[in-house]
Amino acid sequence: MNFRFTRITVAALCLSLALPVLATDEAKPADGEAAVVTGNPPADHPFARIKPGMSFNDAAAILGKPTAERAFCTGKHHIPFYFGRDRAYTEHYFKDQGVVVFYTEPNIYGWSRVKSCSPKAPFEVAEVHYNPIETGVAPKEGEERPKPQTQAAY
C-alpha cells in the first residue's frame, strides 16, 4: 500500500469525524457564557416567565405588544460562512418593565464587500433585562441601548 494514499485516507477519516462536532458547537454557548437575564422580576410578573431560548411567538403571547422596538444587524453578516444566531437582533422595549432581546434572521443581499443587511422576523429570546424604571423608548439609529440605572441612591 502506498504511504501517501494512507496519509490521505487517515486525514479524510479524521476530518469526517471532526465535522459533525464542529457543526454542533456553533449553537451551544461558549464555556462560561451563561444565558443573559438581568434584574429580579417578581414571581407574578410576565418577565419572570420569559427565559432565553424561548420562541418569539411564546414570548410575544406572554408579554403582548411592546412600547417600542428596534432591529439591527451586528456586522457578523460580513463574515463568510458564519451562520451563528447573533447576526441580527430585535429589541422590544416595555415601559416600566424592561427590555427583551431576540435573535433575528437577517436578510442579506449584495455581493463581495458591499453586503447589506436588514433584519427579518425574530425567532428566539436572547436576553431578558427586567428594569421597573424602563422608559420604553428605543434608542435612535446607531446609538447603544442605555445601561439600566439602579434605584438605590449611594
N, C-alpha and C positions, 0 to 999 in steps of 0.2 A: 504494500500500500504506500502511496506517495505521501511524504511528510507534509507537503503543502496542502494537499487535499484534507488531511487530518486536522490541520490547524483551522482551515476554513469551516469544516464541519463542527468543530468544537466551538468556534466563535459564533456560528449561526445558532447552535443549540443554547448557548449562554444568553444570546440576545433574545431568542424566542421565550426563554424563561423569565427574563427581566422585563419585557414589555408589558405584560399584564400588571405587574407590580407598579411600574412607573405610571401607568394609566390610572390606576385606582388611587394613588397617593394625591392626585390633584384635588379631589373633592374633600379630602379629610383636612381638618385644621392642623397646622404645624404643631410640633411638640411645644407645650407651654402656652399655646394660643387657646384661650377659652372663649366661649360664646360671650358676646358683649351685652351685658344687661347692667344699667346703672340706675341708681335710685332705689327706693324701697317702697313700692306702692302698697297700699292697704290690701288686705286679702280679698275684699269685696270689690275692688277697683278693676275695671276692664284690662288695664295694663298688667295686672298680676297674672292674667290668663294667657298673655302673649309670650311665646318662647321662640328663641332663634331656631330656624329650621321649619317653622310652621308655614304652611302655604299662604299665599296672598289672599285667596278667597276666604279661608278660615279666619284670618286676622281681620279682614275687612268686615266680615259678618259680626265679629265681636266689637270692633271699635267704631264702626259707622263711618260717616263722611268726615274727612279731615278739614280743619280750618284753612290750611294752605298746603301745597305740595310743591316739590322741586325735583326734577330729574336731571341727571348729568352723567357723562362718561368720565371714567377715571384716567384715560390715556393709555391703559393697557391694551386697548384695541389696536394700537400700533405694533405690538409685539407679534411677530409672525408665529403662527402655530400655538398661540396661547388661547386656551379655551376655558380659563378659570371663570368662576361665577362673579368675580369682582371687577368686571369690565365696565359696568354701569350700575348706578344706584338711583333709587327714588326715595326721597324723604317725605314722610307725611307728618305735618305739624298739627297738634291738637291743643287748642288754647286751654291753659290751666291743667294740662295733663302730661304733655311731653312730646317726644318725637319717636317715630318708628321708622327705621331704615330698612328698605327692601332691596334684595338683589334684583337687577332688572336685565332683561335680554336686550342687548344693543342691536340697532340696525346699522350695519357698517357698509358704507359704499365708497367708491373711489379706488384709485389704483396707486400702487407704489407708496411713496411717502405722503401723498396727499389723500389721506383717508379721513372721511368724515364719519361722525357717529351721532346717532340720535337714539335715545332710549325708547324702547317699546313698552310692553306691559311688564310690571313687576311680577315675580313668581315666588319669592321666598323671603321670610323675615331674616335680616342680617343682624340688626341691633335694636335694642329697646332702651330708651332713655326716659325714665319717669322723672318729671320735673313739675311740681304743682304750681310753679310760678312761670311756666312757659307762656310766651307772648302769643304764640300761634301764627307768627308771621315768618314766611320763608325769606332767607337772605337773597339779595339780588344776585344776578349772574356774575360769577367769578369770585364771590365772597364765600368765606367759610362759615359753617354753622357756629354760632356763638357757644362757648362752653357754658354749662349750667352754673348759675350763681347759687351759692349756698345761702340758706336762710339765716344761719347763725351769725350774729354780729361778734366780731373779735375785738 
